[in-house]
């Protein structure tokens, strides 16, 4: 019999004198925004739809980073394009890759309108480029210029740092605007 089948995981610990008199944990002092219940989760954290979507988003993004780095190396080292131009093209390559995978996997559960699938996909790609793509593109180009030219970081380190900084807002923008539920 597994621990889950026995109901042990889902049961709270019985109160003990030590737990009743212990000071409140730092978790209980977190603002409500950061609590699991506020994120639409019930039960174990693995059942949290937002967490699952974030993990999918992160997996697609991680592969997108590899796509972007590969494309950047190709554009800079093989085609001899300037760093900023090559960065723009590499980011756009990753944007298209990520949009296709987010549409088909990360947000595959979102309802589609009754229009043709090709039109919907073009509209999603347009919104993705316009919002998250624009944040990534302009943010990466600006940060690459700043980090390579001004701070003197190497190409790879600067690009990884730029990607990390720009990805902070893209999940929220994607979830709330690009792949929103249509009525």
C-alpha positions in Angstrom: 0.0 0.0 0.0 1.4 3.3 -1.0 1.7 6.3 1.3 -0.7 8.2 -0.9 -3.2 5.4 -0.9 -3.1 5.2 2.8 -4.1 8.9 2.9 -0.9 9.9 4.9 0.2 12.6 2.4 -3.1 14.4 2.4 -3.6 14.3 6.2 -2.3 17.2 8.3 0.1 16.3 11.2 -1.8 15.9 14.5 -1.2 18.8 16.9 1.5 18.3 19.5 2.4 20.6 22.4 5.6 21.6 20.6 3.7 22.6 17.4 1.0 24.5 19.3 3.5 26.7 21.2 6.0 27.1 18.3 6.2 30.6 16.8 4.5 31.1 13.5 6.5 30.0 10.5 7.8 32.6 8.0 5.5 31.0 5.4 2.5 32.1 7.3 3.7 35.7 7.2 3.9 35.7 3.4 1.4 38.0 1.6 -1.6 36.2 0.4 -0.5 36.7 -3.2 2.3 34.2 -2.7 0.3 31.5 -0.9 -0.5 28.3 -2.8 -4.2 28.7 -2.3 -4.1 32.1 -4.0 -2.6 30.5 -7.1 -5.6 28.2 -7.7 -4.0 25.2 -6.1 -5.7 22.7 -4.0 -4.1 19.8 -2.1 -0.5 18.9 -2.9 1.5 21.5 -4.7 1.9 19.2 -7.7 -1.8 19.7 -8.4 -1.3 23.4 -8.9 -2.3 24.2 -12.5 -0.2 27.4 -12.5 2.9 25.5 -11.3 2.4 22.8 -14.0 1.9 25.5 -16.7 5.0 27.4 -15.4 7.1 24.1 -15.6 5.9 23.6 -19.2 6.7 27.2 -20.0 10.1 26.9 -18.4 10.9 23.7 -20.4 9.9 25.3 -23.7 11.9 28.3 -22.7 14.9 26.2 -21.9 14.8 24.6 -25.3 14.2 28.1 -26.8 17.4 29.3 -25.1 19.3 26.5 -26.8 17.7 27.5 -30.1 18.6 31.1 -29.6 22.2 30.4 -28.6 22.6 28.1 -31.6 21.1 30.7 -33.9 23.3 33.5 -32.4 26.4 31.5 -32.9 25.4 30.8 -36.5 24.6 34.4 -37.3 27.7 35.8 -35.6 30.4 33.2 -36.3 29.3 31.8 -39.6 27.4 34.6 -41.3 29.5 37.3 -39.6 26.6 39.6 -38.7 27.0 42.3 -36.2 26.1 41.2 -32.6 22.9 43.3 -32.3 21.5 42.3 -35.6 22.4 38.6 -35.0 20.8 38.9 -31.5 17.6 40.2 -33.1 17.5 37.3 -35.6 18.4 34.7 -33.0 15.7 36.0 -30.6 13.1 35.9 -33.4 14.1 32.4 -34.2 13.5 31.4 -30.6 10.2 33.4 -30.4 8.7 31.4 -33.3 10.0 28.1 -31.8 8.5 29.0 -28.4 5.2 30.2 -29.7 4.7 26.9 -31.6 5.5 24.8 -28.6 3.5 27.0 -26.1 0.5 26.9 -28.4 0.7 23.1 -28.8 1.7 22.1 -25.3 1.9 24.8 -22.6 -1.5 26.3 -23.3 -3.0 23.4 -25.3 -5.9 23.3 -23.0 -7.1 26.8 -23.9 -10.3 26.9 -26.0 -10.0 28.1 -29.5 -12.5 30.2 -31.4 -14.5 28.6 -34.2 -12.4 30.3 -36.9 -10.0 28.2 -39.0 -7.0 26.8 -37.1 -4.5 28.5 -39.5 -6.0 31.9 -38.9 -6.0 31.3 -35.1 -2.4 30.2 -35.2 -1.4 33.3 -37.2 -3.3 35.5 -34.7 -1.6 33.8 -31.8 1.8 34.2 -33.4 1.1 37.8 -34.1 0.1 38.5 -30.5 3.0 36.4 -29.2 5.5 38.5 -31.3 3.8 41.7 -30.5 3.9 41.2 -26.7 6.3 38.6 -25.3 8.3 38.6 -28.5 8.7 42.4 -28.4 9.8 42.3 -24.7 12.3 39.6 -25.5 13.5 41.2 -28.7 14.0 44.7 -27.5 15.0 43.7 -24.1 17.7 41.3 -25.4 19.0 43.7 -28.0 19.3 46.5 -25.4 20.8 44.2 -22.7 23.2 42.6 -25.1 24.5 46.0 -26.2 24.8 47.1 -22.6 26.4 43.9 -21.3 28.8 43.3 -24.3 29.7 46.8 -25.2 29.5 48.6 -21.9 30.1 45.9 -19.2 32.5 43.8 -21.4 30.8 40.5 -20.7 31.5 37.6 -23.2 28.9 36.8 -25.8 27.5 33.7 -24.2 27.3 35.0 -20.6 25.7 38.3 -21.8 23.1 36.4 -23.8 22.2 34.0 -21.0 21.8 36.9 -18.6 19.7 38.8 -21.1 17.4 35.8 -21.6 17.0 35.4 -17.8 16.1 39.0 -17.3 13.6 39.2 -20.2 11.8 36.0 -19.3 10.4 37.4 -16.0 7.4 39.1 -17.6 6.8 36.8 -20.6 5.0 34.1 -18.6 2.4 36.6 -17.3 1.9 38.3 -20.6 1.5 35.0 -22.4 -0.9 33.6 -19.9 -3.1 36.7 -19.6 -3.0 38.0 -23.2 -1.5 35.8 -25.9 -3.1 32.4 -24.9 -6.1 33.8 -23.0 -9.3 31.9 -23.0 -11.6 33.1 -25.7 -15.3 33.3 -25.1 
